[in-house]
Amino acid sequence: MKRNQMLVTHLNPKSPVAEQYRTIRTNIQFASINEQIQTYMVTSPMAGEGKTTTITNLAVVMAQQEKKVLIIDADTRKPSVHYAFQRNNIKGVTNVLTGQLSLKGAVIPTAVPNLDILASGPIPPNPSELLASPQMEQLLKEACRHYDIVLVDTPPVLIVSDAQIMANRCQGSILVVNSGKTESDSANQAKDALIHAKAKLLGVVLNRKNKRRDKTFYYYGRQ
């Protein structure tokens, strides 16, 4: 998928795929009906399963509800959130965590009303250590003071420990798997890794499930 076509919920909000993202949004809201969840982490078992496409479109439909939304790109190893919104990655998470910039100074507005992004910033030599630092905890707390919803994009959970670190710091976690690509063993291992990290796993997004030859849908299922 071309980068400028990733945001189907913004570019084609009446499409069947956009409607499926709104269904995901609704199910997330029901999954957390007994608890006010403000921070959500999105990850996948392995690379290339659609987690960034999912998080960016989910952010758009949440912002369309007049919620003030921030996406934090915590995938500092292979960042891609900024591509989806056609922005640069000159400043971001790593600049804030190392004290070079404030959150306000690093946040980037998007063309979507109510939606900002915090890109990853320069790739650091110690990604896991930065995410596990007290500064990351402070960053999340500050983001929650300024935004209604904070969505955190992380690296795949079976590749590095970053997602497990962030799962312990976010109030809810969402796992993205790719129909026809993700092996069941990998999906189960990813689920177990998140639960071991004491994540509150809200559900799984089944990505690229083709119900018709010319359509691509996204589904959400609770654990």
Secondary structure, DSSP 8 states (H G I E B T S, - for coil): --GGGS-HHHH-TTSHHHHHHHHHHHHHHHHTTTS---EEEEE-SSTTSSHHHHHHHHHHHHHTTT--EEEEE---SS--HHHHTT---SSSHHHHHTTSS-HHHH-EE-SSTTEEEE---S--S-HHHHHTSHHHHHHHHHHHHH-SEEEEE---TTT-SHHHHHHTTSSEEEEEEETTTS-HHHHHHHHHHHHHTT--EEEEEEEEE-SSTT--EEEEE--
